[in-house]
Amino acid sequence: MPEPRVWQLTAGSAVLGLALAAAAATAAGPWDGGQRTAERARAAAPATGGERHPAPAAAPAAPEPAEPAPAPSAPGVLTALTADRTPAPGTRPDDLARALVPLLADPGLGTARTASVVDTATGKQLYGEGAGTPMTPASTIKIATTAAALSALGPDHRIATTVTAAPDGRTVTLTGGGDPTLDPARLEALAADTARALRKRGHTTVRLAYDTSLYEGAALHPIGPNENLAPVTALMTSGGRLDDSESGPAPRSADPARATATAFAGHLADAGVKVTGAPAPGRTPKAAPLARTLSAPLADLVERTLTHSDNDLAEALARQTALAHRQPASFRGAERAVHAELGRLGLPLAGTRFADGSGLDRRDRVPAALLTGLLARAADPARPALRPVLTGLPVGGFTGTLAGRYGQAPAGAGLVRAKTGTLTGVNTLAGTVVTADGRLLAFAFLAGRTPSPDLAQPALDRLSAALTGQK
């Protein structure tokens, strides 16, 4: 049992963290009435995809608007964090080195570890240890995946799922656009809209086809069947989950597209349109859609991807980037497109590899300097489209994949916002922190050949908490 003084210090750190984190995040946008829009509309699910963390109760999702509205334009990061470009003593490179070097030597971080710390106001690297060395990033690669998607498509982009009738009206085709957030309620509403349109044309009996041809190449990730990721297909419902979970590891359908089409056929029947035969793969007719449903704006999808480490959504966003670059919507096409888009942002790409969008592939290679460079660009007032990369980061000790962290590093609670990364022998953390002197720093710590997450994660928490300057 900790002594009373320890409890007081922990509580005080948490309260201070909440206050400063609220102030820092308020200006990071997009926000609506004090709540991040993706948290309100799409990212209420508490757990992760691909990383295991305690799961707090999920908040109810707000109803979807009848018509899509543009995502709010995000303002710049706090003026207080960017106006003064002279580092205070607590953020001078020599101070950081004295604080970080002993912590980087923690045996829990294994035998390969790199680090980068950057002042987001100036872009200057304040500390680096192998910062340009490509490492396996695990899920921190989602920072690159989401930044590339926002840069290529903009925060207002939405993913459509459509239904189109053949000229004779005897067949309708359900066409996937690559939206893994399509849920049973939206699928049912899409069927109801389709049924109304068919009845207006005098059709009450149809055959149903489904089209997944938007995606190319292998649907199965190189890791094989896995509870952390469904087969990657352009048509699926709720990430192909076979239980009632909204995020995190779960049993997955072996054929999410067929399962979605079968459910859609049932909804059509409930709406008064008989479907003859079983749904079958097909191609979309060249005609205007009868009905469609749209995902939340990309800004919201990015926040959900980062907060809950959603692997299915990360792979979908990588393929949306591929389509924007006129590349095949495949693992390889997405890799080329993400690389090209990050090049447009002027980032260091030597030795990088984006073998997937989620970070489950161990062939991924990313240097710490790339991650801090992306975070600094997301904090740049001249790049508001990238702001969801910051607002989507979990808050240490409070939200998403960091909800159960920082118990051994309470100074970071509420002040650290970061994306986690976990594979066997790989543990990473990259994000932002508000310092004691009121500055916003971006950091990335990548560790390889780690002995266990139980040792590596607290060591990473202590590293990031040290950047706050709090004791």
VEXDREN-2710 file (C-alpha; in Angstrom, 1 decimal):
% VEXDREN-2710
k/r/px/py/pz
1/MET/0.0/0.0/0.0
2/PRO/1.5/3.4/-1.0
3/GLU/2.1/5.9/1.7
4/PRO/-0.4/8.8/1.9
5/ARG/2.1/11.2/0.4
6/VAL/2.4/9.0/-2.7
7/TRP/-1.3/9.0/-3.2
8/GLN/-1.4/12.8/-2.8
9/LEU/1.3/13.2/-5.4
10/THR/-0.4/10.9/-7.8
11/ALA/-3.8/12.6/-7.4
12/GLY/-2.2/16.0/-7.8
13/SER/-0.5/15.0/-11.0
14/ALA/-3.7/13.6/-12.4
15/VAL/-5.6/16.8/-11.6
16/LEU/-2.9/18.9/-13.1
17/GLY/-2.8/16.6/-16.1
18/LEU/-6.5/17.0/-16.7
19/ALA/-6.3/20.8/-16.5
20/LEU/-3.4/21.2/-18.9
21/ALA/-4.5/18.5/-21.3
22/ALA/-7.9/20.1/-21.5
23/ALA/-6.3/23.4/-22.3
24/ALA/-3.9/22.0/-24.8
25/ALA/-6.4/19.8/-26.6
26/THR/-9.2/22.5/-26.8
27/ALA/-7.2/24.3/-29.5
28/ALA/-6.2/21.2/-31.3
29/GLY/-9.7/20.7/-32.8
30/PRO/-12.0/19.6/-34.3
31/TRP/-14.1/20.1/-31.2
32/ASP/-17.9/20.6/-30.7
33/GLY/-19.2/22.0/-27.5
34/GLY/-16.1/20.9/-25.6
35/GLN/-16.1/17.3/-27.0
36/ARG/-14.1/16.0/-29.9
37/THR/-16.4/15.4/-32.8
38/ALA/-15.3/11.9/-33.5
39/GLU/-15.7/11.0/-29.8
40/ARG/-19.3/12.3/-30.1
41/ALA/-20.2/10.7/-33.4
42/ARG/-18.0/7.7/-34.0
43/ALA/-15.3/6.9/-31.5
44/ALA/-17.2/5.9/-28.4
45/ALA/-15.8/2.3/-28.4
46/PRO/-13.3/1.9/-25.6
47/ALA/-10.9/-0.9/-26.5
48/THR/-8.3/-1.4/-29.3
49/GLY/-7.7/-3.3/-32.4
50/GLY/-4.6/-5.3/-32.2
51/GLU/-3.5/-4.2/-28.7
52/ARG/-5.1/-5.5/-25.5
53/HIS/-6.1/-2.9/-22.8
54/PRO/-8.8/-2.6/-20.1
55/ALA/-12.2/-1.7/-21.7
56/PRO/-14.2/1.1/-20.0
57/ALA/-17.9/1.2/-20.7
58/ALA/-18.8/2.5/-24.2
59/ALA/-20.7/5.8/-24.5
60/PRO/-23.8/5.8/-26.8
61/ALA/-23.1/7.0/-30.3
62/ALA/-25.0/10.1/-31.5
63/PRO/-27.5/9.7/-34.4
64/GLU/-26.0/10.1/-37.8
65/PRO/-27.2/13.2/-39.7
66/ALA/-29.6/12.7/-42.5
67/GLU/-27.3/14.6/-44.9
68/PRO/-23.5/14.7/-44.8
69/ALA/-22.1/17.9/-43.4
70/PRO/-18.5/19.1/-43.8
71/ALA/-16.1/18.3/-40.9
72/PRO/-15.4/21.4/-38.9
73/SER/-12.2/23.3/-39.8
74/ALA/-9.7/22.8/-37.1
75/PRO/-8.0/25.9/-35.6
76/GLY/-4.3/26.1/-34.9
77/VAL/-2.6/24.6/-31.9
78/LEU/-2.6/26.8/-28.7
79/THR/-1.0/30.1/-29.3
80/ALA/0.5/29.8/-25.9
81/LEU/2.3/26.7/-27.1
82/THR/3.7/28.2/-30.3
83/ALA/4.2/32.0/-29.8
84/ASP/7.3/31.9/-27.7
85/ARG/10.0/30.2/-29.8
86/THR/12.8/30.4/-27.2
87/PRO/13.1/27.1/-25.3
88/ALA/12.7/27.5/-21.5
89/PRO/15.3/25.7/-19.3
90/GLY/13.1/22.7/-18.9
91/THR/13.1/22.0/-22.7
92/ARG/16.7/22.7/-23.6
93/PRO/18.4/19.8/-25.3
94/ASP/21.0/19.3/-22.5
95/ASP/18.2/19.1/-19.9
96/LEU/16.3/16.5/-22.0
97/ALA/19.4/14.4/-22.5
98/ARG/20.0/14.3/-18.7
99/ALA/16.5/13.2/-18.1
100/LEU/16.1/10.7/-21.0
101/VAL/19.5/8.9/-21.3
102/PRO/19.1/7.0/-18.0
103/LEU/15.5/6.1/-18.8
104/LEU/16.4/4.8/-22.3
105/ALA/18.9/2.4/-20.6
106/ASP/16.0/0.6/-18.9
107/PRO/16.4/-3.1/-19.6
108/GLY/12.7/-3.3/-20.3
109/LEU/13.3/-1.5/-23.6
110/GLY/15.3/-4.4/-24.9
111/THR/18.5/-4.2/-27.0
112/ALA/17.3/-1.9/-29.8
113/ARG/15.9/1.5/-28.9
114/THR/15.6/4.8/-30.8
115/ALA/14.2/8.2/-29.8
116/SER/13.3/11.5/-31.2
117/VAL/11.9/14.6/-29.4
118/VAL/10.9/17.7/-31.4
119/ASP/9.6/21.1/-30.5
120/THR/6.5/21.5/-32.6
121/ALA/6.7/25.3/-32.6
122/THR/10.1/25.3/-34.3
123/GLY/10.4/21.8/-35.8
124/LYS/13.8/21.6/-34.1
125/GLN/14.9/18.2/-32.8
126/LEU/15.7/18.6/-29.1
127/TYR/16.8/15.1/-28.5
128/GLY/17.7/12.1/-30.8
129/GLU/19.0/8.6/-30.3
130/GLY/19.2/6.8/-33.6
131/ALA/16.3/9.0/-34.7
132/GLY/16.9/8.2/-38.4
133/THR/17.2/4.5/-38.0
134/PRO/14.2/2.6/-39.4
135/MET/12.6/0.3/-36.8
136/THR/9.5/-1.9/-36.7
137/PRO/6.9/0.6/-35.6
138/ALA/4.0/-1.7/-34.7
139/SER/0.8/0.3/-34.4
140/THR/2.5/3.7/-34.3
141/ILE/2.6/3.3/-38.1
142/LYS/-1.1/4.4/-38.0
143/ILE/0.2/7.9/-37.5
144/ALA/1.7/7.7/-41.0
145/THR/-1.4/5.9/-42.4
146/THR/-3.8/8.5/-41.1
147/ALA/-1.7/11.5/-42.0
148/ALA/-1.3/10.3/-45.6
149/ALA/-5.1/9.7/-45.9
150/LEU/-5.9/13.2/-44.6
151/SER/-3.2/14.8/-46.8
152/ALA/-4.5/13.0/-49.9
153/LEU/-8.2/13.2/-49.4
154/GLY/-9.0/16.0/-46.9
155/PRO/-10.8/15.7/-43.6
156/ASP/-14.3/15.9/-45.2
157/HIS/-13.9/12.8/-47.4
158/ARG/-16.6/10.1/-46.8
159/ILE/-16.7/6.5/-48.0
160/ALA/-19.9/5.4/-49.8
161/THR/-21.6/2.1/-49.9
162/THR/-24.2/2.0/-52.7
163/VAL/-27.0/-0.1/-54.2
164/THR/-27.5/0.0/-58.0
165/ALA/-30.2/-1.7/-60.1
166/ALA/-29.7/-3.5/-63.4
167/PRO/-31.5/-1.9/-66.4
168/ASP/-34.3/-4.5/-66.2
169/GLY/-34.7/-4.0/-62.4
170/ARG/-34.4/-7.7/-61.8
171/THR/-31.1/-7.6/-60.0
172/VAL/-29.6/-5.1/-57.5
173/THR/-25.9/-4.9/-56.6
174/LEU/-24.6/-3.9/-53.2
175/THR/-21.3/-2.2/-53.8
176/GLY/-18.6/-1.8/-51.2
177/GLY/-16.6/1.4/-51.1
178/GLY/-14.2/0.3/-48.4
179/ASP/-16.1/1.4/-45.2
180/PRO/-15.5/-1.0/-42.4
181/THR/-17.5/1.2/-40.0
182/LEU/-20.8/0.3/-41.9
183/ASP/-22.9/-1.0/-39.0
184/PRO/-26.2/-3.0/-38.9
185/ALA/-28.3/0.1/-38.3
186/ARG/-26.9/1.8/-41.4
187/LEU/-27.2/-1.4/-43.5
188/GLU/-30.8/-1.7/-42.5
189/ALA/-31.5/1.9/-43.4
190/LEU/-29.8/1.4/-46.8
191/ALA/-32.1/-1.6/-47.4
192/ALA/-35.2/0.4/-46.5
193/ASP/-34.1/3.2/-48.9
194/THR/-33.5/0.6/-51.6
195/ALA/-36.8/-1.1/-51.1
196/ARG/-38.6/2.3/-51.5
197/ALA/-36.8/3.0/-54.7
198/LEU/-37.6/-0.4/-56.1
199/ARG/-41.3/-0.2/-55.2
200/LYS/-41.5/3.2/-57.0
201/ARG/-40.2/1.4/-60.1
202/GLY/-42.7/-1.4/-59.6
203/HIS/-40.2/-4.1/-58.5
204/THR/-40.9/-6.2/-55.5
205/THR/-38.8/-9.3/-56.3
206/VAL/-35.0/-9.1/-57.2
207/ARG/-31.8/-11.1/-57.2
208/LEU/-29.0/-9.6/-55.1
209/ALA/-25.4/-9.3/-56.1
210/TYR/-22.5/-7.8/-54.2
211/ASP/-19.4/-6.1/-55.6
212/THR/-16.1/-6.0/-53.8
213/SER/-14.0/-5.3/-56.9
214/LEU/-12.8/-1.9/-55.6
215/TYR/-10.1/-3.8/-53.7
216/GLU/-7.4/-5.9/-55.5
217/GLY/-4.9/-8.5/-54.4
218/ALA/-5.0/-10.6/-51.3
219/ALA/-7.7/-10.0/-48.7
220/LEU/-5.9/-12.0/-46.0
221/HIS/-3.2/-10.1/-44.2
222/PRO/0.3/-11.8/-44.1
223/ILE/-0.3/-12.6/-40.5
224/GLY/-3.1/-15.0/-41.6
225/PRO/-6.5/-15.4/-39.9
226/ASN/-6.4/-13.3/-36.7
227/GLU/-8.7/-11.8/-34.2
228/ASN/-7.0/-8.4/-34.6
229/LEU/-8.0/-8.0/-38.3
230/ALA/-10.8/-9.3/-40.6
231/PRO/-10.0/-10.2/-44.2
232/VAL/-9.5/-6.8/-46.0
233/THR/-12.5/-6.4/-48.3
234/ALA/-14.3/-3.4/-49.7
235/LEU/-17.6/-4.6/-48.2
236/MET/-18.0/-5.5/-44.5
237/THR/-20.1/-4.7/-41.5
238/SER/-18.6/-3.7/-38.2
239/GLY/-15.2/-4.8/-39.2
240/GLY/-16.3/-8.4/-39.8
241/ARG/-16.9/-9.0/-36.1
242/LEU/-18.9/-12.0/-35.0
243/ASP/-19.7/-10.7/-31.5
244/ASP/-21.2/-7.5/-30.1
245/SER/-17.8/-5.8/-29.6
246/GLU/-17.1/-2.5/-31.3
247/SER/-13.3/-2.6/-31.1
248/GLY/-10.4/-4.8/-29.9
249/PRO/-9.6/-8.4/-30.7
250/ALA/-12.7/-10.4/-31.6
251/PRO/-13.8/-13.5/-33.7
252/ARG/-14.0/-12.5/-37.3
253/SER/-16.0/-13.6/-40.3
254/ALA/-14.0/-15.5/-42.9
255/ASP/-16.1/-13.8/-45.6
256/PRO/-17.3/-10.4/-44.4
257/ALA/-18.7/-9.4/-47.8
258/ARG/-20.9/-12.4/-48.2
259/ALA/-22.1/-12.0/-44.5
260/THR/-23.0/-8.3/-45.2
261/ALA/-24.8/-9.1/-48.4
262/THR/-26.8/-11.9/-46.6
263/ALA/-27.8/-9.5/-43.9
264/PHE/-28.8/-6.9/-46.5
265/ALA/-31.0/-9.5/-48.2
266/GLY/-32.8/-10.1/-45.0
267/HIS/-33.4/-6.4/-44.5
268/LEU/-34.8/-6.1/-48.0
269/ALA/-37.2/-8.9/-47.3
270/ASP/-38.3/-7.1/-44.0
271/ALA/-38.9/-4.0/-46.1
272/GLY/-41.2/-5.8/-48.5
273/VAL/-38.8/-6.8/-51.4
274/LYS/-38.4/-10.5/-51.9
275/VAL/-34.8/-11.7/-52.7
276/THR/-34.6/-14.9/-54.8
277/GLY/-31.6/-17.1/-54.4
278/ALA/-28.6/-16.5/-52.3
279/PRO/-26.5/-13.3/-52.8
280/ALA/-23.7/-13.8/-55.3
281/PRO/-20.6/-11.9/-56.3
282/GLY/-21.2/-9.5/-59.3
283/ARG/-20.3/-6.2/-60.9
284/THR/-22.0/-2.9/-60.4
285/PRO/-24.2/-1.9/-63.4
286/LYS/-23.4/1.4/-65.1
287/ALA/-26.3/3.4/-63.7
288/ALA/-27.0/5.9/-61.0
289/PRO/-27.3/4.2/-57.5
290/LEU/-30.8/3.6/-56.1
291/ALA/-29.5/4.3/-52.6
292/ARG/-26.3/4.9/-50.7
293/THR/-25.0/5.4/-47.2
294/LEU/-21.9/7.4/-46.2
295/SER/-19.3/6.9/-43.5
296/ALA/-18.5/9.6/-41.0
297/PRO/-16.0/12.3/-42.3
298/LEU/-12.4/11.2/-42.6
299/ALA/-11.5/13.4/-39.7
300/ASP/-13.7/11.3/-37.5
301/LEU/-12.4/8.0/-38.9
302/VAL/-8.8/9.1/-38.3
303/GLU/-9.6/9.9/-34.7
304/ARG/-11.3/6.5/-34.2
305/THR/-8.3/4.7/-35.9
306/LEU/-5.8/6.3/-33.5
307/THR/-7.8/6.4/-30.3
308/HIS/-8.7/2.7/-30.4
309/SER/-5.9/1.4/-32.7
310/ASP/-8.5/0.1/-35.2
311/ASN/-6.6/-2.2/-37.6
312/ASP/-9.5/-2.7/-40.0
313/LEU/-10.1/1.0/-40.3
314/ALA/-6.3/1.7/-40.8
315/GLU/-6.2/-0.8/-43.7
316/ALA/-9.2/0.8/-45.2
317/LEU/-7.7/4.3/-45.0
318/ALA/-4.5/3.1/-46.6
319/ARG/-6.5/1.8/-49.5
320/GLN/-8.4/5.1/-49.7
321/THR/-5.0/6.8/-50.1
322/ALA/-4.1/4.3/-52.8
323/LEU/-7.3/5.1/-54.7
324/ALA/-6.6/8.8/-54.5
325/HIS/-3.2/8.1/-56.0
326/ARG/-4.7/6.0/-58.8
327/GLN/-2.9/2.9/-57.4
328/PRO/-4.5/-0.5/-56.9
329/ALA/-6.4/-0.7/-53.6
330/SER/-4.2/-3.5/-52.3
331/PHE/-1.4/-3.9/-49.7
332/ARG/1.2/-3.1/-52.4
333/GLY/-0.7/-0.2/-53.9
334/ALA/-1.4/1.3/-50.5
335/GLU/2.3/1.0/-49.7
336/ARG/3.3/3.0/-52.8
337/ALA/0.6/5.6/-52.2
338/VAL/1.4/6.3/-48.5
339/HIS/5.1/6.6/-49.3
340/ALA/4.3/9.0/-52.1
341/GLU/2.0/11.1/-50.0
342/LEU/4.4/11.4/-47.1
343/GLY/7.1/12.4/-49.6
344/ARG/4.8/15.3/-50.6
345/LEU/4.9/16.4/-47.0
346/GLY/8.7/16.7/-47.1
347/LEU/9.4/13.9/-44.6
348/PRO/12.5/11.7/-44.2
349/LEU/11.7/8.5/-46.0
350/ALA/15.1/6.7/-46.4
351/GLY/14.7/3.1/-45.4
352/THR/11.0/3.3/-44.7
353/ARG/8.5/0.6/-45.6
354/PHE/4.7/0.7/-45.3
355/ALA/3.9/-3.0/-45.9
356/ASP/0.5/-2.5/-44.3
357/GLY/-1.6/0.3/-42.8
358/SER/-2.1/-1.2/-39.4
359/GLY/1.4/-2.0/-38.2
360/LEU/0.7/-5.7/-37.8
361/ASP/3.2/-6.6/-40.5
362/ARG/6.7/-6.9/-39.1
363/ARG/8.2/-5.8/-42.4
364/ASP/7.1/-2.2/-41.7
365/ARG/10.0/0.1/-41.1
366/VAL/9.7/3.7/-39.8
367/PRO/12.3/5.9/-38.1
368/ALA/11.4/7.9/-35.0
369/ALA/12.2/11.1/-36.8
370/LEU/9.5/10.4/-39.4
371/LEU/6.9/10.0/-36.6
372/THR/7.9/13.2/-34.8
373/GLY/8.0/15.0/-38.2
374/LEU/4.4/14.0/-38.9
375/LEU/3.3/15.1/-35.5
376/ALA/5.0/18.4/-35.9
377/ARG/3.3/18.9/-39.3
378/ALA/-0.1/18.0/-37.7
379/ALA/0.5/20.8/-35.1
380/ASP/1.4/23.3/-37.8
381/PRO/-1.3/26.0/-38.0
382/ALA/-0.8/26.1/-41.8
383/ARG/-1.9/22.5/-42.0
384/PRO/-5.3/22.3/-40.3
385/ALA/-6.3/19.3/-42.4
386/LEU/-3.8/17.2/-40.5
387/ARG/-5.1/18.2/-37.0
388/PRO/-7.1/15.0/-36.4
389/VAL/-3.7/13.2/-36.2
390/LEU/-3.3/15.0/-32.9
391/THR/-6.8/15.0/-31.6
392/GLY/-7.1/11.3/-32.2
393/LEU/-4.2/10.4/-30.0
394/PRO/-5.2/8.7/-26.7
395/VAL/-4.8/10.7/-23.5
396/GLY/-2.4/9.1/-21.0
397/GLY/-4.3/7.4/-18.1
398/PHE/-7.7/8.4/-19.5
399/THR/-8.7/7.3/-23.0
400/GLY/-8.3/4.7/-25.7
401/THR/-5.2/2.5/-25.6
402/LEU/-3.7/4.6/-22.9
403/ALA/-6.6/4.4/-20.5
404/GLY/-4.8/1.8/-18.3
405/ARG/-1.3/3.3/-18.6
406/TYR/0.8/5.7/-16.5
407/GLY/0.1/4.1/-13.1
408/GLN/3.9/4.0/-12.7
409/ALA/4.4/7.4/-14.3
410/PRO/1.6/9.6/-12.9
411/ALA/3.3/12.8/-14.1
412/GLY/2.3/11.8/-17.7
413/ALA/-1.4/11.3/-16.9
414/GLY/-3.4/13.8/-18.8
415/LEU/-0.3/15.5/-20.3
416/VAL/0.8/12.8/-22.7
417/ARG/-1.2/12.0/-25.8
418/ALA/0.3/9.1/-27.8
419/LYS/-0.2/6.2/-30.1
420/THR/0.8/2.9/-28.7
421/GLY/2.5/0.0/-30.6
422/THR/2.7/-3.6/-29.5
423/LEU/3.9/-6.7/-31.2
424/THR/5.9/-9.6/-29.6
425/GLY/9.3/-8.2/-28.9
426/VAL/8.3/-4.7/-30.2
427/ASN/7.0/-1.8/-28.0
428/THR/6.6/1.7/-29.3
429/LEU/5.0/5.0/-28.2
430/ALA/4.7/8.3/-30.3
431/GLY/2.8/11.4/-29.6
432/THR/2.8/14.8/-27.9
433/VAL/3.3/16.2/-24.5
434/VAL/2.7/19.5/-22.8
435/THR/5.7/20.5/-20.8
436/ALA/5.9/22.3/-17.4
437/ASP/6.9/25.5/-19.3
438/GLY/3.8/25.3/-21.6
439/ARG/5.3/24.0/-24.8
440/LEU/4.1/21.2/-27.1
441/LEU/6.7/18.6/-27.8
442/ALA/6.4/15.6/-30.2
443/PHE/8.2/12.4/-29.3
444/ALA/8.7/8.9/-30.6
445/PHE/10.3/6.1/-28.7
446/LEU/10.8/2.8/-30.6
447/ALA/12.0/-0.3/-28.8
448/GLY/12.9/-3.7/-30.3
449/ARG/13.8/-7.1/-28.9
450/THR/12.0/-6.2/-25.8
451/PRO/11.6/-8.9/-23.1
452/SER/7.8/-8.3/-22.4
453/PRO/5.1/-5.6/-22.6
454/ASP/4.9/-5.7/-18.9
455/LEU/8.4/-4.3/-18.6
456/ALA/8.5/-2.2/-21.8
457/GLN/5.3/-0.3/-21.5
458/PRO/6.0/1.2/-18.1
459/ALA/9.5/2.2/-19.3
460/LEU/8.0/4.0/-22.3
461/ASP/5.5/5.7/-20.0
462/ARG/8.3/6.9/-17.8
463/LEU/10.2/8.3/-20.8
464/SER/7.2/10.3/-22.1
465/ALA/6.3/11.4/-18.6
466/ALA/9.8/12.8/-18.1
467/LEU/9.2/15.2/-20.9
468/THR/6.5/17.0/-18.9
469/GLY/9.1/18.3/-16.4
470/GLN/6.8/17.3/-13.6
471/LYS/8.2/15.3/-10.7
END
